[in-house]
Amino acid sequence: MSSTTQMKSTQAIGKKPQLQLGSQGKAVLELEELLTKLGVYRQPAKGIFNKSVQFAVKLFQFRVFLPPDGIVGPLTWQVLDTENPVNMPILRFGSSGKAVANVQEVLSISKHYGGKIDGEFSTLTEKAVRAFQKSFGIEIDGIINQETWTALSQIPRGYDPKWFLTRAVSFSGKPGFCRGSAPVPTLPIHDLQAFQGLGLFPSEEPLQRMKQPWVLDIGLTR
């Protein structure tokens, strides 16, 4: 993308309204269409920012390393436009903090990292980054730059925000089960309606599978 085109795109994004639960109108329709294109929303676009839309926004934000607050502001609009993480720090050997922990989590899921999720960019983490970069065919330098962040955002990650329970819940309200190679979404009963926006509905089947790039298998029992 040329600098002129990128500037125009940024200016257009700056004019978009902030959207959140309860918002309505053309901007919400556009949001729903983008979320549908990205595979995180499966309901008909109605221009109403309901709980299903909010949940889809949170899933998308989590995928691209944004705080999953369900509010569509400038940064979320920008990532929806570019389909790449934005404003991510450059990480290398010696870096530390939450961003490093996020990288370690993803590398653990992708089977490139077997160490602790401690937020320390150690020799072991650097080795894992290099292996990951090699598997994605990008420059092998052990540094987390924009290209590597984009590749990391494509790895499936379970979504488990604080307002979810820590275990699966059955439709009867009793503990259920879940399976997958990483933490998975687990819903309390009152959140099942929001989850319908992803196309997962109550069923007589003991296990419902949801295959999204950033959502692993989810088991919900009756």
C-alpha positions as CSV (number, residue, x, y, z in Angstrom):
1,M,0.0,0.0,0.0
2,S,1.5,3.4,-1.0
3,S,1.9,6.1,1.6
4,T,-0.8,8.2,-0.1
5,T,-3.3,5.4,-0.2
6,Q,-2.4,4.5,3.5
7,M,-3.0,8.1,4.5
8,K,-6.4,8.3,2.8
9,S,-7.3,5.0,4.4
10,T,-6.3,6.3,7.8
11,Q,-8.3,9.5,7.3
12,A,-11.3,7.5,6.3
13,I,-11.0,5.4,9.4
14,G,-10.7,8.5,11.6
15,K,-14.1,9.6,10.4
16,K,-15.9,6.3,11.4
17,P,-18.0,6.5,14.5
18,Q,-17.3,4.5,17.7
19,L,-19.7,1.6,17.9
20,Q,-20.7,-0.4,20.9
21,L,-23.6,-2.4,22.3
22,G,-26.8,-0.6,21.4
23,S,-25.5,1.3,18.3
24,Q,-27.5,1.2,15.1
25,G,-27.2,2.3,11.5
26,K,-25.1,2.0,8.4
27,A,-21.8,1.9,10.2
28,V,-23.0,-1.2,12.1
29,L,-24.1,-2.8,8.8
30,E,-20.6,-2.2,7.5
31,L,-19.1,-3.7,10.7
32,E,-21.3,-6.8,10.4
33,E,-20.3,-7.2,6.8
34,L,-16.6,-7.0,7.7
35,L,-17.0,-9.5,10.6
36,T,-18.8,-11.8,8.3
37,K,-16.0,-11.6,5.7
38,L,-13.5,-12.4,8.4
39,G,-15.5,-15.4,9.5
40,V,-16.4,-14.3,13.0
41,Y,-20.1,-13.5,12.5
42,R,-22.8,-15.6,10.9
43,Q,-26.0,-13.8,11.4
44,P,-27.9,-11.6,8.8
45,A,-26.7,-8.0,8.9
46,K,-29.4,-5.8,10.4
47,G,-27.5,-2.7,11.4
48,I,-28.0,-3.4,15.1
49,F,-25.1,-3.8,17.5
50,N,-26.5,-6.6,19.7
51,K,-24.7,-9.1,21.9
52,S,-24.0,-11.4,19.0
53,V,-22.1,-8.5,17.2
54,Q,-20.4,-7.6,20.4
55,F,-19.2,-11.1,21.0
56,A,-17.9,-11.3,17.4
57,V,-16.0,-8.1,17.9
58,K,-14.4,-9.4,21.0
59,L,-13.3,-12.6,19.2
60,F,-11.7,-10.5,16.4
61,Q,-10.0,-8.2,18.8
62,F,-8.5,-11.1,20.7
63,R,-7.2,-12.6,17.5
64,V,-5.3,-9.4,16.6
65,F,-4.0,-8.7,20.1
66,L,-6.3,-5.8,20.9
67,P,-8.1,-5.6,24.3
68,P,-11.3,-7.5,23.8
69,D,-13.7,-4.8,25.1
70,G,-16.3,-5.2,22.3
71,I,-16.1,-1.5,21.4
72,V,-15.2,-0.6,17.9
73,G,-13.0,2.5,18.0
74,P,-10.2,3.8,15.7
75,L,-7.8,0.9,16.3
76,T,-10.4,-1.8,15.8
77,W,-11.6,-0.1,12.6
78,Q,-8.0,0.1,11.4
79,V,-7.4,-3.6,12.0
80,L,-10.7,-4.5,10.4
81,D,-9.5,-2.5,7.3
82,T,-6.0,-4.0,7.2
83,E,-6.7,-7.4,8.7
84,N,-3.3,-7.1,10.5
85,P,-2.4,-6.3,14.1
86,V,-1.5,-2.6,14.5
87,N,0.8,-0.6,16.9
88,M,2.5,-3.8,18.0
89,P,5.9,-3.5,19.7
90,I,9.1,-4.9,18.2
91,L,10.2,-7.6,20.5
92,R,13.6,-9.3,20.7
93,F,15.9,-11.1,23.0
94,G,15.8,-9.3,26.4
95,S,12.3,-7.9,26.0
96,S,9.8,-8.6,28.7
97,G,6.1,-8.0,29.6
98,K,2.6,-8.9,28.5
99,A,3.3,-8.7,24.8
100,V,6.1,-11.3,25.2
101,A,3.7,-13.5,27.2
102,N,1.2,-13.3,24.3
103,V,3.9,-14.4,21.9
104,Q,4.9,-17.3,24.1
105,E,1.3,-18.4,24.4
106,V,0.8,-18.4,20.6
107,L,4.1,-20.2,20.1
108,S,3.1,-22.8,22.7
109,I,-0.2,-23.4,20.8
110,S,1.7,-23.7,17.5
111,K,4.0,-26.3,19.2
112,H,7.2,-24.1,18.7
113,Y,7.6,-23.3,22.4
114,G,7.7,-25.6,25.4
115,G,8.8,-23.3,28.1
116,K,7.0,-21.2,30.7
117,I,4.7,-18.4,29.9
118,D,6.6,-15.9,31.9
119,G,6.8,-12.8,29.7
120,E,10.6,-13.0,29.4
121,F,12.1,-13.1,25.9
122,S,14.8,-15.7,26.7
123,T,17.1,-17.7,24.5
124,L,14.4,-20.4,24.5
125,T,11.8,-17.9,23.3
126,E,14.1,-16.6,20.6
127,K,14.7,-20.1,19.4
128,A,11.0,-20.7,19.2
129,V,10.4,-17.5,17.3
130,R,13.1,-18.5,14.7
131,A,11.4,-21.9,14.3
132,F,8.0,-20.2,13.9
133,Q,9.4,-17.8,11.3
134,K,10.9,-20.6,9.3
135,S,7.6,-22.5,9.3
136,F,5.9,-19.4,7.9
137,G,8.5,-18.6,5.3
138,I,9.4,-15.2,6.7
139,E,12.8,-13.8,7.6
140,I,14.4,-15.8,10.3
141,D,15.9,-13.3,12.7
142,G,14.3,-14.1,16.0
143,I,12.7,-10.6,16.2
144,I,8.9,-10.1,16.5
145,N,8.2,-7.3,13.9
146,Q,5.0,-6.5,12.0
147,E,5.3,-9.4,9.6
148,T,5.8,-11.9,12.5
149,W,2.9,-10.3,14.5
150,T,0.7,-10.8,11.4
151,A,1.7,-14.5,11.2
152,L,1.1,-15.0,14.9
153,S,-2.4,-13.6,14.6
154,Q,-3.3,-16.5,12.2
155,I,-2.6,-19.1,14.9
156,P,-5.8,-20.5,16.6
157,R,-6.1,-19.3,20.2
158,G,-8.8,-20.1,22.7
159,Y,-10.8,-17.1,23.9
160,D,-11.4,-16.9,27.6
161,P,-12.3,-13.4,28.8
162,K,-12.9,-12.8,32.5
163,W,-16.7,-12.8,32.2
164,F,-16.7,-16.4,31.1
165,L,-16.7,-19.3,33.5
166,T,-13.6,-21.4,33.9
167,R,-15.2,-24.6,32.7
168,A,-17.8,-25.6,30.1
169,V,-21.5,-25.3,31.2
170,S,-24.2,-27.6,30.0
171,F,-27.5,-26.3,28.8
172,S,-29.1,-27.7,31.9
173,G,-26.7,-25.5,34.0
174,K,-24.5,-28.4,35.1
175,P,-20.8,-28.7,34.4
176,G,-20.1,-29.9,30.9
177,F,-16.9,-30.5,29.1
178,C,-14.6,-28.9,26.5
179,R,-11.7,-30.1,24.5
180,G,-8.9,-28.7,22.5
181,S,-5.2,-28.0,22.7
182,A,-5.6,-24.6,24.4
183,P,-8.0,-22.7,26.6
184,V,-11.4,-22.6,25.0
185,P,-14.5,-20.3,25.3
186,T,-16.8,-21.5,28.1
187,L,-20.1,-19.9,28.5
188,P,-22.5,-19.3,31.3
189,I,-26.2,-20.0,30.4
190,H,-27.1,-16.3,29.9
191,D,-24.3,-15.8,27.3
192,L,-25.5,-18.7,25.0
193,Q,-27.7,-16.3,23.1
194,A,-24.7,-14.1,22.2
195,F,-22.8,-17.1,21.1
196,Q,-25.5,-17.9,18.5
197,G,-24.0,-15.1,16.4
198,L,-21.2,-17.6,15.7
199,G,-23.6,-20.2,14.4
200,L,-23.3,-22.5,17.5
201,F,-26.8,-23.5,18.7
202,P,-28.1,-25.9,21.4
203,S,-28.4,-29.4,20.0
204,E,-29.2,-33.0,21.0
205,E,-25.7,-33.9,20.0
206,P,-23.3,-34.2,23.0
207,L,-20.6,-32.2,21.2
208,Q,-20.9,-29.2,19.0
209,R,-17.8,-28.2,17.1
210,M,-17.0,-24.7,16.0
211,K,-14.0,-24.3,13.6
212,Q,-12.8,-20.7,13.5
213,P,-9.2,-19.6,13.0
214,W,-9.0,-18.4,16.6
215,V,-11.7,-20.6,18.3
216,L,-10.8,-24.2,19.2
217,D,-13.3,-27.1,19.6
218,I,-16.0,-26.3,22.2
219,G,-17.9,-29.0,23.9
220,L,-21.3,-28.2,25.4
221,T,-23.5,-30.9,26.9
222,R,-27.1,-31.1,27.6
